[in-house]
C-alpha cells in the first residue's frame, strides 16, 4: 500500500480490510456520544480534528487497528476533560459506508451479476469480525445506470435495482443472524 503524507489515517477492520478515517463521520459519532453523555452543545468538530491530528502525529503507524483508533479517541477526550464521553463513543458499534458506484465502476457491460458477487464478498469481509454493526450502501441509482449504460432511469434499472436490494437484504440477514445489524441501501 502506498501511503501519502496528507492521506487520512487508515483504520483496520481485521479481515474486512481498512477504511480511511472520515472527519465528518468522526464528528457525527462524537456528537452522538456527547449527546448520550449529556452534552447537547459540544465542539465535536474541534475534537474530531484533534483526534485526526493526534493520529497523524503518530505517522510511524500507517494503519491503526480499531482498538488503537478508539484508544486515540479516548486519549483525546480525556486530554480535553471529557472522559465521561468515552463510554458512549461507538457504543452501538461501527458504521461503515460504502459506495456501490465504486464497486460497479470496473464491471463491463453485460456482467451485471459481477456486482452481486462483489457485494457478497464485501459483506462477508466487513462483517467477518463483528466490529461493524451498521452498514450503509450509497449510490444505488448511479451504479445501476452505469452498469446498464443508461442515462435515464427506466424499467430495466428498476428490475436490476430491486434484485440487488433483495440480494443484499438476504445476504446481510444471513450473515448477521446471530447479532444486530442495521443497514441501508440508498
C-alpha positions in Angstrom: 0.0 0.0 0.0 1.3 3.5 -0.9 0.7 5.9 2.0 0.9 9.6 1.3 1.6 12.2 3.9 -1.7 14.1 3.5 -3.8 10.9 3.4 -6.2 10.3 6.3 -5.3 7.6 8.8 -6.5 4.1 7.8 -8.5 2.0 10.3 -8.1 -1.8 10.0 -11.2 -3.8 10.3 -9.5 -7.2 10.6 -10.4 -9.4 7.6 -12.7 -6.6 6.5 -9.8 -4.6 5.1 -9.3 -0.9 6.0 -11.3 2.3 5.8 -10.0 5.8 5.7 -10.9 8.0 8.7 -13.5 10.4 7.6 -13.6 13.6 9.7 -17.4 14.2 9.1 -18.2 10.7 10.2 -16.0 11.0 13.3 -17.6 14.4 14.1 -21.1 12.8 13.9 -20.0 9.9 16.1 -18.5 12.2 18.7 -21.7 14.4 18.6 -23.8 11.3 19.3 -21.5 10.2 22.1 -21.6 13.7 23.7 -25.3 13.9 23.5 -25.7 10.5 25.1 -23.3 11.7 27.9 -25.5 14.8 28.5 -23.7 17.4 26.3 -26.2 18.6 23.7 -24.0 21.5 22.6 -20.4 20.3 22.3 -17.5 21.2 20.0 -17.4 17.8 18.2 -15.8 19.3 15.0 -12.9 20.6 17.0 -12.4 17.3 18.9 -12.7 15.3 15.6 -9.9 17.4 14.1 -7.8 16.9 17.3 -8.3 13.2 17.0 -7.2 13.2 13.4 -4.2 15.4 14.2 -3.3 13.1 17.1 -3.4 10.1 14.8 -1.4 11.9 12.1 1.3 12.8 14.6 1.8 9.0 15.0 2.8 8.9 11.4 5.1 5.9 12.0 1.9 3.9 12.0 0.4 3.8 8.6 -2.7 1.9 9.7 -4.5 1.7 13.1 -6.3 -1.2 14.4 -9.9 -0.5 15.5 -8.7 -0.7 19.1 -5.8 1.7 18.5 -8.3 4.1 16.9 -10.7 4.0 19.8 -7.8 4.4 22.2 -6.7 7.5 20.3 -10.2 9.0 20.6 -10.4 8.2 24.3 -6.9 9.7 24.8 -8.0 13.0 23.2 -11.3 13.0 25.1 -9.5 12.6 28.4 -7.0 15.2 27.4 -9.7 17.8 26.8 -11.5 16.9 30.0 -14.4 14.9 28.7 -13.6 11.4 29.7 -17.2 10.6 30.5 -17.9 10.7 26.8 -15.6 7.7 26.2 -18.1 5.2 27.4 -20.6 6.4 24.8 -18.3 6.6 21.8 -19.3 3.9 19.2 -21.2 2.1 22.0 -23.6 0.9 19.3 -20.8 -0.4 17.1 -19.1 0.9 14.0 -20.9 2.3 10.9 -19.3 1.7 7.5 -20.4 3.5 4.4 -19.6 2.0 1.0 -20.3 3.3 -2.5 -22.0 0.9 -4.9 -20.7 3.0 -7.7 -17.1 2.2 -6.6 -17.9 -1.4 -6.9 -19.6 -1.1 -10.3 -17.0 1.2 -12.0 -14.9 -1.6 -13.5 -17.6 -4.1 -14.3 -18.1 -4.3 -18.1 -21.5 -4.1 -19.8 -23.4 -7.4 -19.7 -21.8 -8.6 -16.5 -24.3 -7.2 -14.0 -24.0 -10.3 -11.9 -20.4 -9.4 -11.1 -21.8 -6.6 -8.9 -23.7 -9.2 -6.8 -20.5 -11.2 -6.3 -18.6 -8.0 -5.3 -21.3 -7.1 -2.9 -21.3 -10.6 -1.4 -17.6 -10.6 -0.9 -17.6 -7.1 0.6 -20.4 -8.0 3.1 -18.5 -11.2 4.1 -15.3 -9.2 4.7 -16.8 -6.3 6.5 -18.9 -8.4 8.8 -16.4 -11.2 9.5 -15.0 -9.8 12.7 -18.2 -8.4 14.3 -16.9 -4.8 14.6 -19.4 -3.4 12.0 -22.9 -3.1 13.3 -24.2 -0.5 10.9 -23.6 -0.8 7.1 -24.7 1.8 4.6 -24.5 1.4 0.8 -24.8 4.6 -1.2 -25.1 5.3 -4.9 -27.6 2.6 -5.9 -29.1 4.5 -8.8 -25.8 5.8 -10.3 -24.4 2.2 -10.0 -27.3 0.6 -11.8 -27.4 3.2 -14.5 -23.6 2.8 -15.0 -23.9 -1.0 -15.2 -26.7 -0.8 -17.7 -25.1 2.1 -19.6 -28.3 4.2 -19.2 -28.5 8.0 -18.9 -32.1 7.9 -17.6 -33.8 5.6 -15.0 -36.0 3.1 -16.7 -37.9 -0.2 -16.2 -34.7 -2.3 -16.7 -33.0 -0.2 -14.0 -35.9 -0.8 -11.6 -35.7 -4.5 -12.1 -31.9 -4.7 -11.5 -32.2 -2.3 -8.6 -34.9 -4.4 -6.9 -32.9 -7.6 -7.4 -29.8 -6.1 -5.9 -31.6 -4.7 -2.9 -33.3 -8.1 -2.3 -30.0 -9.9 -2.7 -28.2 -7.5 -0.2 -31.0 -7.8 2.3 -30.9 -11.6 2.2 -27.1 -11.8 2.3 -26.8 -9.4 5.2 -29.6 -11.1 7.2 -27.9 -14.4 6.7 -24.5 -13.2 7.8 -25.8 -11.2 10.8 -28.4 -13.7 12.0 -26.8 -14.0 15.5 -26.0 -10.3 16.1 -27.7 -7.0 15.5 -27.0 -5.2 12.2 -28.6 -2.1 10.8 -28.1 -1.5 7.1 -29.4 0.9 4.5 -29.2 1.0 0.7 -29.6 4.3 -1.0 
